[in-house]
Amino acid sequence: MEICNKCGLPQDICICEDLAKEGQKILISTNTRRFKKLTTVIDGIDNKNVNIKELAQKLKTKFACGGTIKDGRIELQGDHREGVRNLLISYGFSKDLIEIK
């Protein structure tokens, strides 16, 4: 059985990711791309403690859109601000620290 280096608990019950989710200030905004296409940008997720690739894949699947990870930010095609906020809350991120612009 492997032990987590940060919290000292076994890997299968490690709480490091849950604790990291609760303390992150996340900013959700939109950008206009070429041809007036909107993209939703999720910024502020700490990719050291949260698997950002897995989170981006879940968001893309949920909203049936394309997207990418650039410079530690998740970018989704289309305007999904409210839906992303609700989904992040359901994944354990703090409701009070998520800001929508």
Chimera marker file (.cmm) of the C-alpha trace (Angstrom):
<marker_set name="trace">
<marker id="1" x="0.000" y="0.000" z="0.000" r="1" g="1" b="0" radius="0.5"/>
<marker id="2" x="1.355" y="3.402" z="-1.010" r="1" g="1" b="0" radius="0.5"/>
<marker id="3" x="1.355" y="6.348" z="1.397" r="1" g="1" b="0" radius="0.5"/>
<marker id="4" x="0.740" y="9.955" z="0.269" r="1" g="1" b="0" radius="0.5"/>
<marker id="5" x="3.756" y="12.191" z="0.886" r="1" g="1" b="0" radius="0.5"/>
<marker id="6" x="1.636" y="15.222" z="1.801" r="1" g="1" b="0" radius="0.5"/>
<marker id="7" x="-1.096" y="13.962" z="4.131" r="1" g="1" b="0" radius="0.5"/>
<marker id="8" x="0.414" y="10.631" z="5.265" r="1" g="1" b="0" radius="0.5"/>
<marker id="9" x="-2.742" y="8.662" z="4.451" r="1" g="1" b="0" radius="0.5"/>
<marker id="10" x="-2.918" y="5.651" z="2.139" r="1" g="1" b="0" radius="0.5"/>
<marker id="11" x="-3.364" y="6.636" z="-1.541" r="1" g="1" b="0" radius="0.5"/>
<marker id="12" x="-6.881" y="5.181" z="-1.793" r="1" g="1" b="0" radius="0.5"/>
<marker id="13" x="-8.203" y="7.508" z="0.955" r="1" g="1" b="0" radius="0.5"/>
<marker id="14" x="-5.894" y="10.498" z="0.325" r="1" g="1" b="0" radius="0.5"/>
<marker id="15" x="-7.633" y="13.837" z="0.912" r="1" g="1" b="0" radius="0.5"/>
<marker id="16" x="-5.067" y="16.171" z="-0.648" r="1" g="1" b="0" radius="0.5"/>
<marker id="17" x="-7.079" y="16.783" z="-3.841" r="1" g="1" b="0" radius="0.5"/>
<marker id="18" x="-10.289" y="17.463" z="-1.877" r="1" g="1" b="0" radius="0.5"/>
<marker id="19" x="-8.508" y="19.987" z="0.356" r="1" g="1" b="0" radius="0.5"/>
<marker id="20" x="-6.910" y="21.646" z="-2.660" r="1" g="1" b="0" radius="0.5"/>
<marker id="21" x="-10.297" y="22.016" z="-4.357" r="1" g="1" b="0" radius="0.5"/>
<marker id="22" x="-11.815" y="23.827" z="-1.381" r="1" g="1" b="0" radius="0.5"/>
<marker id="23" x="-9.141" y="26.534" z="-1.245" r="1" g="1" b="0" radius="0.5"/>
<marker id="24" x="-8.850" y="27.580" z="-4.891" r="1" g="1" b="0" radius="0.5"/>
<marker id="25" x="-10.174" y="30.870" z="-6.240" r="1" g="1" b="0" radius="0.5"/>
<marker id="26" x="-11.521" y="30.152" z="-9.704" r="1" g="1" b="0" radius="0.5"/>
<marker id="27" x="-12.435" y="32.743" z="-12.329" r="1" g="1" b="0" radius="0.5"/>
<marker id="28" x="-14.831" y="31.802" z="-15.129" r="1" g="1" b="0" radius="0.5"/>
<marker id="29" x="-15.047" y="34.225" z="-18.049" r="1" g="1" b="0" radius="0.5"/>
<marker id="30" x="-15.614" y="34.331" z="-21.802" r="1" g="1" b="0" radius="0.5"/>
<marker id="31" x="-13.348" y="35.455" z="-24.612" r="1" g="1" b="0" radius="0.5"/>
<marker id="32" x="-14.242" y="36.243" z="-28.195" r="1" g="1" b="0" radius="0.5"/>
<marker id="33" x="-12.161" y="34.385" z="-30.748" r="1" g="1" b="0" radius="0.5"/>
<marker id="34" x="-11.911" y="34.784" z="-34.487" r="1" g="1" b="0" radius="0.5"/>
<marker id="35" x="-15.187" y="35.024" z="-36.368" r="1" g="1" b="0" radius="0.5"/>
<marker id="36" x="-16.937" y="36.190" z="-33.140" r="1" g="1" b="0" radius="0.5"/>
<marker id="37" x="-16.866" y="32.722" z="-31.569" r="1" g="1" b="0" radius="0.5"/>
<marker id="38" x="-17.169" y="32.654" z="-27.764" r="1" g="1" b="0" radius="0.5"/>
<marker id="39" x="-14.969" y="30.517" z="-25.539" r="1" g="1" b="0" radius="0.5"/>
<marker id="40" x="-15.399" y="29.889" z="-21.827" r="1" g="1" b="0" radius="0.5"/>
<marker id="41" x="-12.139" y="30.258" z="-19.884" r="1" g="1" b="0" radius="0.5"/>
<marker id="42" x="-11.693" y="28.615" z="-16.470" r="1" g="1" b="0" radius="0.5"/>
<marker id="43" x="-8.684" y="30.100" z="-14.709" r="1" g="1" b="0" radius="0.5"/>
<marker id="44" x="-7.204" y="29.568" z="-11.249" r="1" g="1" b="0" radius="0.5"/>
<marker id="45" x="-7.236" y="25.773" z="-10.989" r="1" g="1" b="0" radius="0.5"/>
<marker id="46" x="-4.030" y="24.576" z="-9.344" r="1" g="1" b="0" radius="0.5"/>
<marker id="47" x="-2.771" y="21.856" z="-11.659" r="1" g="1" b="0" radius="0.5"/>
<marker id="48" x="-0.305" y="20.597" z="-9.036" r="1" g="1" b="0" radius="0.5"/>
<marker id="49" x="-3.075" y="19.304" z="-6.766" r="1" g="1" b="0" radius="0.5"/>
<marker id="50" x="-5.936" y="18.740" z="-9.217" r="1" g="1" b="0" radius="0.5"/>
<marker id="51" x="-5.765" y="16.615" z="-12.364" r="1" g="1" b="0" radius="0.5"/>
<marker id="52" x="-6.566" y="19.407" z="-14.822" r="1" g="1" b="0" radius="0.5"/>
<marker id="53" x="-6.556" y="17.088" z="-17.853" r="1" g="1" b="0" radius="0.5"/>
<marker id="54" x="-9.173" y="14.831" z="-16.303" r="1" g="1" b="0" radius="0.5"/>
<marker id="55" x="-11.283" y="17.827" z="-15.263" r="1" g="1" b="0" radius="0.5"/>
<marker id="56" x="-11.105" y="19.335" z="-18.765" r="1" g="1" b="0" radius="0.5"/>
<marker id="57" x="-12.170" y="16.011" z="-20.278" r="1" g="1" b="0" radius="0.5"/>
<marker id="58" x="-15.160" y="15.799" z="-17.913" r="1" g="1" b="0" radius="0.5"/>
<marker id="59" x="-16.227" y="19.354" z="-18.787" r="1" g="1" b="0" radius="0.5"/>
<marker id="60" x="-15.882" y="18.764" z="-22.533" r="1" g="1" b="0" radius="0.5"/>
<marker id="61" x="-17.929" y="15.568" z="-22.276" r="1" g="1" b="0" radius="0.5"/>
<marker id="62" x="-20.633" y="17.175" z="-20.119" r="1" g="1" b="0" radius="0.5"/>
<marker id="63" x="-21.126" y="20.173" z="-22.417" r="1" g="1" b="0" radius="0.5"/>
<marker id="64" x="-20.504" y="18.272" z="-25.683" r="1" g="1" b="0" radius="0.5"/>
<marker id="65" x="-17.966" y="20.812" z="-26.895" r="1" g="1" b="0" radius="0.5"/>
<marker id="66" x="-14.344" y="21.046" z="-27.876" r="1" g="1" b="0" radius="0.5"/>
<marker id="67" x="-11.720" y="22.537" z="-25.651" r="1" g="1" b="0" radius="0.5"/>
<marker id="68" x="-8.091" y="22.673" z="-24.642" r="1" g="1" b="0" radius="0.5"/>
<marker id="69" x="-5.707" y="23.461" z="-21.811" r="1" g="1" b="0" radius="0.5"/>
<marker id="70" x="-3.445" y="26.478" z="-22.365" r="1" g="1" b="0" radius="0.5"/>
<marker id="71" x="-1.133" y="28.039" z="-19.783" r="1" g="1" b="0" radius="0.5"/>
<marker id="72" x="-2.880" y="26.250" z="-16.906" r="1" g="1" b="0" radius="0.5"/>
<marker id="73" x="-6.342" y="27.410" z="-18.040" r="1" g="1" b="0" radius="0.5"/>
<marker id="74" x="-9.175" y="25.323" z="-19.436" r="1" g="1" b="0" radius="0.5"/>
<marker id="75" x="-10.786" y="26.760" z="-22.566" r="1" g="1" b="0" radius="0.5"/>
<marker id="76" x="-14.130" y="25.413" z="-23.782" r="1" g="1" b="0" radius="0.5"/>
<marker id="77" x="-15.847" y="26.283" z="-27.053" r="1" g="1" b="0" radius="0.5"/>
<marker id="78" x="-19.082" y="28.193" z="-26.443" r="1" g="1" b="0" radius="0.5"/>
<marker id="79" x="-20.570" y="30.081" z="-23.493" r="1" g="1" b="0" radius="0.5"/>
<marker id="80" x="-20.932" y="27.633" z="-20.571" r="1" g="1" b="0" radius="0.5"/>
<marker id="81" x="-20.273" y="29.916" z="-17.578" r="1" g="1" b="0" radius="0.5"/>
<marker id="82" x="-23.241" y="28.969" z="-15.352" r="1" g="1" b="0" radius="0.5"/>
<marker id="83" x="-23.054" y="25.289" z="-16.213" r="1" g="1" b="0" radius="0.5"/>
<marker id="84" x="-19.320" y="25.156" z="-15.483" r="1" g="1" b="0" radius="0.5"/>
<marker id="85" x="-19.870" y="26.877" z="-12.132" r="1" g="1" b="0" radius="0.5"/>
<marker id="86" x="-22.551" y="24.378" z="-11.090" r="1" g="1" b="0" radius="0.5"/>
<marker id="87" x="-20.470" y="21.426" z="-12.249" r="1" g="1" b="0" radius="0.5"/>
<marker id="88" x="-17.353" y="22.624" z="-10.401" r="1" g="1" b="0" radius="0.5"/>
<marker id="89" x="-19.412" y="22.973" z="-7.210" r="1" g="1" b="0" radius="0.5"/>
<marker id="90" x="-20.672" y="19.408" z="-7.637" r="1" g="1" b="0" radius="0.5"/>
<marker id="91" x="-17.040" y="18.243" z="-8.040" r="1" g="1" b="0" radius="0.5"/>
<marker id="92" x="-16.149" y="19.704" z="-4.630" r="1" g="1" b="0" radius="0.5"/>
<marker id="93" x="-14.857" y="23.191" z="-5.415" r="1" g="1" b="0" radius="0.5"/>
<marker id="94" x="-15.952" y="25.922" z="-2.978" r="1" g="1" b="0" radius="0.5"/>
<marker id="95" x="-19.079" y="27.815" z="-4.085" r="1" g="1" b="0" radius="0.5"/>
<marker id="96" x="-17.866" y="31.062" z="-2.513" r="1" g="1" b="0" radius="0.5"/>
<marker id="97" x="-14.518" y="31.090" z="-4.339" r="1" g="1" b="0" radius="0.5"/>
<marker id="98" x="-15.901" y="30.693" z="-7.876" r="1" g="1" b="0" radius="0.5"/>
<marker id="99" x="-16.361" y="34.035" z="-9.641" r="1" g="1" b="0" radius="0.5"/>
<marker id="100" x="-18.081" y="34.570" z="-12.986" r="1" g="1" b="0" radius="0.5"/>
<marker id="101" x="-17.241" y="37.546" z="-15.191" r="1" g="1" b="0" radius="0.5"/>
<link id1="1" id2="2" r="1" g="1" b="0" radius="0.2"/>
<link id1="2" id2="3" r="1" g="1" b="0" radius="0.2"/>
<link id1="3" id2="4" r="1" g="1" b="0" radius="0.2"/>
<link id1="4" id2="5" r="1" g="1" b="0" radius="0.2"/>
<link id1="5" id2="6" r="1" g="1" b="0" radius="0.2"/>
<link id1="6" id2="7" r="1" g="1" b="0" radius="0.2"/>
<link id1="7" id2="8" r="1" g="1" b="0" radius="0.2"/>
<link id1="8" id2="9" r="1" g="1" b="0" radius="0.2"/>
<link id1="9" id2="10" r="1" g="1" b="0" radius="0.2"/>
<link id1="10" id2="11" r="1" g="1" b="0" radius="0.2"/>
<link id1="11" id2="12" r="1" g="1" b="0" radius="0.2"/>
<link id1="12" id2="13" r="1" g="1" b="0" radius="0.2"/>
<link id1="13" id2="14" r="1" g="1" b="0" radius="0.2"/>
<link id1="14" id2="15" r="1" g="1" b="0" radius="0.2"/>
<link id1="15" id2="16" r="1" g="1" b="0" radius="0.2"/>
<link id1="16" id2="17" r="1" g="1" b="0" radius="0.2"/>
<link id1="17" id2="18" r="1" g="1" b="0" radius="0.2"/>
<link id1="18" id2="19" r="1" g="1" b="0" radius="0.2"/>
<link id1="19" id2="20" r="1" g="1" b="0" radius="0.2"/>
<link id1="20" id2="21" r="1" g="1" b="0" radius="0.2"/>
<link id1="21" id2="22" r="1" g="1" b="0" radius="0.2"/>
<link id1="22" id2="23" r="1" g="1" b="0" radius="0.2"/>
<link id1="23" id2="24" r="1" g="1" b="0" radius="0.2"/>
<link id1="24" id2="25" r="1" g="1" b="0" radius="0.2"/>
<link id1="25" id2="26" r="1" g="1" b="0" radius="0.2"/>
<link id1="26" id2="27" r="1" g="1" b="0" radius="0.2"/>
<link id1="27" id2="28" r="1" g="1" b="0" radius="0.2"/>
<link id1="28" id2="29" r="1" g="1" b="0" radius="0.2"/>
<link id1="29" id2="30" r="1" g="1" b="0" radius="0.2"/>
<link id1="30" id2="31" r="1" g="1" b="0" radius="0.2"/>
<link id1="31" id2="32" r="1" g="1" b="0" radius="0.2"/>
<link id1="32" id2="33" r="1" g="1" b="0" radius="0.2"/>
<link id1="33" id2="34" r="1" g="1" b="0" radius="0.2"/>
<link id1="34" id2="35" r="1" g="1" b="0" radius="0.2"/>
<link id1="35" id2="36" r="1" g="1" b="0" radius="0.2"/>
<link id1="36" id2="37" r="1" g="1" b="0" radius="0.2"/>
<link id1="37" id2="38" r="1" g="1" b="0" radius="0.2"/>
<link id1="38" id2="39" r="1" g="1" b="0" radius="0.2"/>
<link id1="39" id2="40" r="1" g="1" b="0" radius="0.2"/>
<link id1="40" id2="41" r="1" g="1" b="0" radius="0.2"/>
<link id1="41" id2="42" r="1" g="1" b="0" radius="0.2"/>
<link id1="42" id2="43" r="1" g="1" b="0" radius="0.2"/>
<link id1="43" id2="44" r="1" g="1" b="0" radius="0.2"/>
<link id1="44" id2="45" r="1" g="1" b="0" radius="0.2"/>
<link id1="45" id2="46" r="1" g="1" b="0" radius="0.2"/>
<link id1="46" id2="47" r="1" g="1" b="0" radius="0.2"/>
<link id1="47" id2="48" r="1" g="1" b="0" radius="0.2"/>
<link id1="48" id2="49" r="1" g="1" b="0" radius="0.2"/>
<link id1="49" id2="50" r="1" g="1" b="0" radius="0.2"/>
<link id1="50" id2="51" r="1" g="1" b="0" radius="0.2"/>
<link id1="51" id2="52" r="1" g="1" b="0" radius="0.2"/>
<link id1="52" id2="53" r="1" g="1" b="0" radius="0.2"/>
<link id1="53" id2="54" r="1" g="1" b="0" radius="0.2"/>
<link id1="54" id2="55" r="1" g="1" b="0" radius="0.2"/>
<link id1="55" id2="56" r="1" g="1" b="0" radius="0.2"/>
<link id1="56" id2="57" r="1" g="1" b="0" radius="0.2"/>
<link id1="57" id2="58" r="1" g="1" b="0" radius="0.2"/>
<link id1="58" id2="59" r="1" g="1" b="0" radius="0.2"/>
<link id1="59" id2="60" r="1" g="1" b="0" radius="0.2"/>
<link id1="60" id2="61" r="1" g="1" b="0" radius="0.2"/>
<link id1="61" id2="62" r="1" g="1" b="0" radius="0.2"/>
<link id1="62" id2="63" r="1" g="1" b="0" radius="0.2"/>
<link id1="63" id2="64" r="1" g="1" b="0" radius="0.2"/>
<link id1="64" id2="65" r="1" g="1" b="0" radius="0.2"/>
<link id1="65" id2="66" r="1" g="1" b="0" radius="0.2"/>
<link id1="66" id2="67" r="1" g="1" b="0" radius="0.2"/>
<link id1="67" id2="68" r="1" g="1" b="0" radius="0.2"/>
<link id1="68" id2="69" r="1" g="1" b="0" radius="0.2"/>
<link id1="69" id2="70" r="1" g="1" b="0" radius="0.2"/>
<link id1="70" id2="71" r="1" g="1" b="0" radius="0.2"/>
<link id1="71" id2="72" r="1" g="1" b="0" radius="0.2"/>
<link id1="72" id2="73" r="1" g="1" b="0" radius="0.2"/>
<link id1="73" id2="74" r="1" g="1" b="0" radius="0.2"/>
<link id1="74" id2="75" r="1" g="1" b="0" radius="0.2"/>
<link id1="75" id2="76" r="1" g="1" b="0" radius="0.2"/>
<link id1="76" id2="77" r="1" g="1" b="0" radius="0.2"/>
<link id1="77" id2="78" r="1" g="1" b="0" radius="0.2"/>
<link id1="78" id2="79" r="1" g="1" b="0" radius="0.2"/>
<link id1="79" id2="80" r="1" g="1" b="0" radius="0.2"/>
<link id1="80" id2="81" r="1" g="1" b="0" radius="0.2"/>
<link id1="81" id2="82" r="1" g="1" b="0" radius="0.2"/>
<link id1="82" id2="83" r="1" g="1" b="0" radius="0.2"/>
<link id1="83" id2="84" r="1" g="1" b="0" radius="0.2"/>
<link id1="84" id2="85" r="1" g="1" b="0" radius="0.2"/>
<link id1="85" id2="86" r="1" g="1" b="0" radius="0.2"/>
<link id1="86" id2="87" r="1" g="1" b="0" radius="0.2"/>
<link id1="87" id2="88" r="1" g="1" b="0" radius="0.2"/>
<link id1="88" id2="89" r="1" g="1" b="0" radius="0.2"/>
<link id1="89" id2="90" r="1" g="1" b="0" radius="0.2"/>
<link id1="90" id2="91" r="1" g="1" b="0" radius="0.2"/>
<link id1="91" id2="92" r="1" g="1" b="0" radius="0.2"/>
<link id1="92" id2="93" r="1" g="1" b="0" radius="0.2"/>
<link id1="93" id2="94" r="1" g="1" b="0" radius="0.2"/>
<link id1="94" id2="95" r="1" g="1" b="0" radius="0.2"/>
<link id1="95" id2="96" r="1" g="1" b="0" radius="0.2"/>
<link id1="96" id2="97" r="1" g="1" b="0" radius="0.2"/>
<link id1="97" id2="98" r="1" g="1" b="0" radius="0.2"/>
<link id1="98" id2="99" r="1" g="1" b="0" radius="0.2"/>
<link id1="99" id2="100" r="1" g="1" b="0" radius="0.2"/>
<link id1="100" id2="101" r="1" g="1" b="0" radius="0.2"/>
</marker_set>
